[in-house]
Amino acid sequence: MTNNFSSSAQSHTWKEILSEGTVWQQVLEELSASTVIDSILAQGHKRREWIFVGCGTSYYLAESAAYSWTLLTGQPARALPGSEVLLFSKIVQAEGADLQAVVISRSGKTSEAVRAATALRKDLKVPTIGITCAENSELQKECDITIVLASADEQSMVMTRSFTSMLIALQYLAARQIENAAFIADLWKMAEEFAPRIPSISQQMQEFVSTRSFADYVFLGQGACYGLAREAALKVMEMSCSYSQFFHTLEFRHGPKAIVTPETCLTFFLGDATQETEAEVLGEMKEMGGVTMAICNRATDKLRWASDLLVEYNFAGNELALLAGFVVPCQLLGFFTGTQKGLNPDCPKNLTRVVMLE
């Protein structure tokens, strides 16, 4: 493990994961000074429903962003893959004038995302906001207005800090929409507190991976954490070529638990308000022989007892501000599992940095 990791410690992926807390602070500083945010608020403040569109990681980001939007603003919001917008445009229900679309793409080049933005704006007459990490992209050309987070861009193929930074940016936008200064302060506080914690979380995850080998990885979450569970499963799949799955936590009881063995690693994203109920599932999986990992804000004694690995934040602010921080341990899980297998995290098998169609 040590030799494999040492050879990958200079990888772009590793450096970009370690930079996340610092980059989040840069992103928040840029957003606070951005005139683009003011323009978006002027354009979209009367919109009653928001849709968030992305592909792959950006779609899972869209799911957590949509939940965040509704929880923070009270407005209805939903997430759609770019392919659904293109193939089943009627589900957008664009007849009303109160719909606002947000299209997400790290590179701003992903074909389905760019085409979805074009279809929304030109064909369906839905105003579009783009969010990307690349300057002067095709997405920017196709959207009415675009947030560009250049400081969060990456050289690696796998999305890490771009995912978390764009999620924070959309949460920031939601808070600005309703003038929730307290939540914005919590985003700042979370970023500042998280930056120095990444090395210790990394050490914790490296030690966990170095003594275990799994045949199956399962990621479980409810609400805004379900999108994180899907993204976590993808990170482990991409970086380590491992078999991984995702479910709503309580849904895992209804059939999927049949797969649980001592070779199954089950990761739970646990909210404070839902922890008691979700921890019951974790305890059941532990009794079935599964290896359990819990990622939460505050853990009960019962949860500590049932978890083989516990990542606990003890954050004093709004727990929703922790979403970006919740996914980082799973980025590290994918990284260390891949390096243990001797894989290069910067060059995942069969992947390209951008999916572009002819």
N, C-alpha and C positions, 0 to 999 in steps of 0.2 A: 504493500500500500504506500509506504513512504517513498519508495523509489518512483513508483508510477506517478504519485502526486508531485514529487519534486520536478519531474520532467514536464509537468503541465502548469506549474505555478506561475510561469511567465505568460500564460495564454491570455488572449484578449478576454475570454469568457470569465476567467478568474478575476482579473483586474476590474472588469465591469461590475461584477457582483460586489466586490469589496468597496467600490466607489458609490454604492447606491445612496447611503445616507447623506453623503456630501453633495451628490448630484441633485437629490430632492431639494436641498436647501437652495441650490443655484436655480432650480426650476421655479420654486416659490418666489424667489427674488425677481426673476425675470417676469413672472406673471403679475406680480404686484406693480411693476413699472410698465406693463404692456398696454398700449392703446387698443390693441386688438380685442382684449377682453371687454373694454368699454363698448366697442362697436358691436360685439356679439350680444351683449346685454341689451343694447338699444334695439337690435334686430329681433331678438328672440324673447324678450320679456313678456310679450303678450301670447306667446305660443302655449297651448294648453297640454299638448302631448309631444313627447320627445321619443325618437327612435335612435338607437346607437347601432352602427353597422361596422362589421369588421370580418376578417378572414383568419382562421387559425387562432393564434394567440390573441390577435386583435379582437376576434369575436368573443373570446372568453373575457377579455378586458371589457368589452361592451356589456356583457352580462352583469359584471360587478358594478360598472358605471351606471347602468340603468337602475339597479337596486339602490345604489347610493343616491341617485337623482331623486327617486321617489321618496326615500326615507328623509332626505334633507329638505326637499322643496314641497312635498305633498302632491306633486304633479305626476300623472301617469307616464310611465316610460317603459320601453321594452327594447330588447336586443334582437337583431336579425343577422344571420350570415349574409355576406355580400351576394352569394350565389342565390339565396332565396329572393332577394330583391330583383335579381335579373330573371330568374326562372318563373317566379310566382308574384308578379308585381301587384296583383290585386290584394295581397295580404297587407300591403302598405296602407291601403285605404286612404288614398291621397285626395279624396274628394273635398275634405274639409280644408279650410284655410288656416287651421290652428296647429298644423303639424310641423315640427322642426326635426331635421335629420342631422346626426353627427356621424361622419365617416372616419374611421381610424385606420392608419397604416404607417408603420415605422418608416418605411422607405418612401412612401408616397408613390410607389411604382406598382404595387400589387395589382395585377390586371383586373381581378374581380372587384376590388375595392374602388378603383378608378372608374370602371364601367358602371358600378352601382351609383357612384356620385353623379355621373353624367345622366343616368336614367332618372334618378330622383329629381335633379334640378331641371333638366330639359324636358323629359317626357312626362313625369308625374307632377311637375311644378311644385316641388317641395323645396323650401330653402335649405341649403346645406352648409354645415360647418365642417371643415376638415381638421384633423389633428394628426401631426406627423413629427418626425425628428429630422427631416431633410429639407433643406432650403430649395426653393424653386422646383418643386416636384410636379409631376403630372396631376397629382391629387389637388395641389394648390390651385392649378389652372382650372380644374373642373368644379371647385367649390366656390360658394359666394364669399366666404371668408375662412381663413385657416390659422390655427395655432401651430407654430413651429417651435419645437423644443430641441434646438440644435445641441444643447449641452448634454442631452440624454441619448444622443445617437451612439451607435455601437459599430465596432468593426467585426464582431463575432456574428456567426449565423444565427445562433439561438438568441431570442429576445429575453433579456433580463431587466436591466435598468430602464429600458425603453417602456416595457410593460408597466412597471411600477410608477414611473414618472408620468406617463400619460394618464394613468388612473388617478394619481394625485391631482393632475391638472384639471381633470373633469370633475373631481370632487370640489376643487377650488372654485370652478365655474358655478357649480350648483350652490355653493355657499354664498358666492357673490350675487347670484340671482335673487336670493332672499335676504341679502345683507346680514349674513350670519358671521359676524366678526369673530365670535368665540370659536367656531369650528375652524376657521382659517388659522387662528392662534394655536389650535390643537394640532393642525397639520405641521406647523412650524416646530412645535414642541416635540412631536413624534420624530420628525426628521433629525432634529438636534440630538435627541436621546438615542436614536437608533444608530447613528454613525459610529460611535465608539463601541457599540455592542456587537457589530458584525464579526470581529475576530473571535470573540468567545463563542458565538453561535456556530461559527465555522469549525472551531476546535471540537465542540460538542458533536457536530454532525460527522466530522471526520472519524472520531473515535467510534461512533455508532456504526458507521458503514464498515470500518476496518475489521470488525469482529463478527460480521454477519454476511450471509448471502441469501437472497430471496428469489423465488420463482415468480412471484406476483406482487405487484404494488397496487394498493387501493387507496383512493383519496376521497374523503367524505366531508361534505359541508352543506349547510342550509342557508337560505336567503342570499345575501351578498357574498357569502363564502362559497356558494356553489360554483360560481365562475372561477374562484381561486382553486377549487378542487380540480376542475377541468384543466386549468392552466398547469397546476402542479403535476398532474398525470402526464401532460404533454412534455413538460421539462424532463422528467425522468425517462420518458420514451425517447426523446430526441438525443439527449446527452449520453445515455447509457444503453440504448437499444434494448431496453427492458420492457416486459409486458406490463402495462399499467391500465387501470380502470378508474372511473369516477362515478359516484352516485350521490344523491341526496342522502344524508346520514340515516334518517329513519327508514328510507326506502331499502336500505341494505338488508334489513331484516326479511324483506319480502322476496326471498329466493336467492339473491346474490351471496348471502352468507354461506351457502353450500360450498363455496370455494375455499373457505378459511382453513388453513393448515399452519403448522409452525414455520413454513416457508413463505407465509403471506405477511407483508408489511402493510399495516393499515394506519393511515395518517388522518387524524380528525382535526378539522378547523372548528373551534368551539367558541361561540359567543357567550358573554356573561349571562345574558337573559335566557339563553337556550341550553346552557351547559348542563344543568341537572338532567334534562331529558336526553340530551345527546350522549352524555357520559354513561348512561345506562347501556347504550349500544356498545360503547367502547368496552365496558366491563364484560358484556356478553361475549364480545370477540376475543377478549383476553382469556376468558374461561374456555373458549373453543380451541385455544392454542395459538391464536394469531399473535404476532408481535405488533405492539401498539405505539404510535407516536401521537402526542397531543400538542397542538399549537393553540395557545389561548392567551387571554389577558391576565386572568387570575385563576389559579387552580384550587380546587377543594382538596381536602385530604384524601377523599375517595378517588379523585382523579389521579392524584400523585401515586397512589398505591397501584392503580390499574395501568399506568403508562410505563412502557419500557424506556421511552425518551419523552421528556417534557420540555417544551420551549415556552416560557412564561414571560410576559412583558411587564406586568404591573404598571400599566400606563394610567395616569390619573385623569386624562381627558376623555373626550367622546371616543368610544371604542371603534366607531366607524372610521376614524382617522388612522386606525392601525391596519387597514386592509393591505396596503402596500407592504408593510412589514411582515404580515402573516405569510406571504408567499415566498419570501427570501429563504427560509430554511429548506424549502423544497427545491429551490434552484440549487442550493448547496448539496442536497441529497442527490440530485441528478448529476451534478459535477463530480462528486466523490465516487459515486457508483460507477460512472463512466471511466474515471481515471483508474479505479481499482481493476477494471476489465482491460486496461491498457489502451483505451480509446482516446483519441484526440478531441477534446471538447470543442475546439474551434472548427473542426471538420466532421460534423455528424454524417453518418452514412446516408446516402441517397438524397441529401438535402441541398438546396441552394438558398442563398440569403433572401432572395425575392422570388416569388412565384409569378412569372410573366408568361402570358399566353399569346400565341400568334394570332 
